[in-house]
Amino acid sequence: MSFAGLALVGRIAAKHGGELRVRPVVALRLPRAPN
């Protein structure tokens, strides 16, 4: 996933008030995603 994709996911998560809840899920799904 591109940086823009990660930013979009973060924005959606923040909108739903679950950013801290979504981040670990994304990390587990994309273990090889560049930070």
C-alpha positions in Angstrom: 0.0 0.0 0.0 1.3 3.4 -0.9 1.9 6.3 1.6 -1.3 8.0 0.3 -3.2 4.8 1.0 -1.9 4.6 4.6 -2.8 8.3 5.1 -6.3 7.6 3.8 -6.7 4.7 6.1 -5.5 6.9 9.0 -8.0 9.6 8.1 -10.9 7.2 7.9 -9.9 5.7 11.3 -9.6 9.1 12.9 -13.0 10.0 11.5 -14.5 7.0 13.2 -12.6 7.7 16.4 -10.8 4.3 16.2 -7.3 5.3 14.9 -5.5 3.5 17.8 -7.7 0.5 17.2 -7.2 0.3 13.5 -3.4 0.9 13.4 -2.5 -2.5 14.9 -4.9 -4.3 12.5 -3.2 -2.6 9.5 0.2 -3.5 10.9 -0.8 -7.1 11.2 -2.3 -7.2 7.7 0.6 -5.4 6.1 3.7 -6.6 8.0 5.9 -5.7 5.0 4.5 -2.2 4.5 7.2 0.4 4.4 7.2 2.9 7.3 
